[in-house]
Amino acid sequence: MLELLKNRLKGKVLILGVGNPLRGDDGAGPYLIEQLNGKIDAALLDCGEVPENFLGKIVQLRPDTILIIETVHLGASPGAAAIIDVDAFDRTSYSTHHASLRLFMNYLKIEIGAEVFVLGIQPKKTEFGMKISNEVKKTLSILKDILIKYEGMVLTLGL
């Protein structure tokens, strides 16, 4: 996963967390943003369930790359993670926020020319009032470490 992210995270990076923290694993995106806050220099934004409410702020930041952390239905074991491009959202219904997320990603690609992709995490449970499952928390911990390590490499190399 580190190599995949190294090849994709270029220039000014914005990491968005999408999801509802009150619905178990659906809160994975906002949870990771909270865990990364103050630990990396990339811009971080918790968008909750409605990322399109943050379009103005995102356009104002003018990132080169936008990484969206989101719970998606991969048909895999809980906690599995995958990188998904906007084109995949055109063909398949992955996200619980499918239609709006696809439009959101396409708009940002066109409006600011950013590379936009999702780091999707397979949920175990998304019922209201649940907490994030241990499987998803383990994945989020690994992703946090990868993103911190990646940023350290970027800063060390002066990229």
C-alpha positions in Angstrom: 0.0 0.0 0.0 2.9 2.4 0.7 4.2 2.0 -2.8 0.8 2.6 -4.3 0.3 5.8 -2.2 3.9 7.0 -3.0 3.1 6.8 -6.7 -0.2 8.7 -6.3 0.3 11.4 -3.6 2.0 14.2 -5.5 2.3 17.9 -4.9 0.0 19.6 -2.4 -2.0 16.8 -0.8 -5.5 17.1 0.8 -6.8 14.1 2.7 -10.6 14.0 3.2 -12.5 11.8 5.6 -16.0 10.9 4.5 -18.6 9.1 6.6 -20.8 9.2 9.7 -19.0 8.4 13.0 -22.4 7.5 14.5 -22.7 4.5 12.1 -19.9 2.2 13.2 -17.4 1.5 10.4 -19.0 4.3 8.2 -17.0 6.7 10.5 -13.7 5.3 9.3 -12.8 8.4 7.3 -13.4 11.0 10.0 -11.7 8.7 12.5 -8.5 8.5 10.5 -8.5 12.3 10.0 -8.7 12.7 13.8 -5.9 10.3 14.2 -3.7 12.1 11.7 -4.4 15.6 13.0 -1.2 17.2 14.1 1.0 14.3 12.9 1.4 15.1 9.2 1.6 18.3 7.2 -0.9 17.4 4.5 -4.2 19.3 4.7 -6.9 17.3 6.5 -10.6 17.7 6.3 -13.4 15.8 8.0 -16.3 16.1 5.6 -18.8 14.0 7.5 -21.5 12.5 5.3 -21.7 15.4 2.8 -18.3 16.2 1.2 -20.0 18.4 -1.3 -20.6 20.9 1.5 -16.8 21.5 1.5 -16.4 22.1 -2.2 -15.7 25.9 -1.7 -13.0 25.2 0.9 -11.4 22.4 -1.2 -11.3 24.6 -4.4 -9.8 27.4 -2.3 -7.0 25.1 -1.1 -6.3 24.1 -4.7 -4.6 20.7 -3.9 -2.8 18.7 -6.6 -3.9 15.4 -5.1 -7.0 14.6 -3.1 -7.2 11.3 -1.2 -10.6 10.4 0.1 -10.8 8.0 3.0 -14.2 6.3 2.8 -16.0 3.0 3.8 -16.8 1.1 0.6 -18.4 -2.2 -0.2 -15.5 -4.2 -1.8 -17.0 -7.6 -1.3 -13.9 -8.4 0.8 -13.2 -9.2 4.4 -13.9 -6.4 6.9 -10.9 -4.1 7.1 -9.7 -4.8 3.6 -8.5 -1.7 1.8 -8.2 -0.7 -1.9 -7.4 2.3 -3.9 -10.4 3.2 -6.2 -10.3 5.7 -9.0 -13.3 7.9 -10.0 -13.8 5.8 -13.2 -14.5 2.7 -11.0 -17.4 4.6 -9.4 -18.9 5.1 -12.8 -19.0 1.4 -13.4 -19.7 0.0 -9.9 -21.7 0.9 -6.8 -19.0 0.8 -4.1 -19.7 3.6 -1.7 -22.6 4.2 0.6 -22.4 7.8 -0.8 -22.0 6.4 -4.4 -23.8 9.0 -6.6 -22.8 12.1 -4.7 -19.2 10.9 -4.2 -18.8 10.2 -7.9 -20.1 13.6 -8.9 -17.9 15.2 -6.2 -14.8 13.5 -7.5 -15.5 14.4 -11.1 -16.2 18.0 -10.2 -12.9 18.4 -8.4 -11.0 16.8 -11.3 -12.5 19.2 -13.8 -12.6 22.4 -11.6 -9.1 22.3 -10.1 -7.4 19.5 -12.2 -6.5 17.5 -9.1 -5.9 13.8 -9.1 -8.8 12.4 -7.0 -9.0 8.9 -5.6 -10.5 6.9 -2.8 -8.8 4.7 -0.3 -11.8 2.5 0.5 -12.1 0.3 3.5 -14.5 -2.7 3.7 -16.9 -2.2 6.6 -18.0 -4.9 9.0 -21.0 -3.0 10.5 -22.6 0.4 9.7 -25.6 0.3 12.0 -26.5 3.5 13.8 -25.1 3.7 17.3 -22.3 1.1 16.7 -18.6 1.7 17.2 -15.9 1.1 14.7 -15.1 -2.6 14.5 -11.7 -4.0 15.6 -11.0 -5.1 12.0 -11.5 -1.6 10.6 -9.6 0.0 13.5 -6.6 -2.2 12.8 -6.6 -1.2 9.1 -6.9 2.5 10.1 -3.9 2.1 12.4 -1.9 0.7 9.6 -3.0 3.4 7.2 -2.1 6.1 9.8 1.4 4.6 10.1 1.8 4.4 6.3 0.7 8.0 5.8 3.0 9.3 8.5 5.9 7.2 7.2 5.2 8.4 3.6 5.1 12.0 4.7 8.4 11.6 6.5 9.9 10.2 3.3 8.7 13.1 1.3 10.0 15.6 3.8 13.4 13.8 4.0 13.7 13.7 0.2 12.7 17.3 -0.1 10.0 16.5 -2.7 
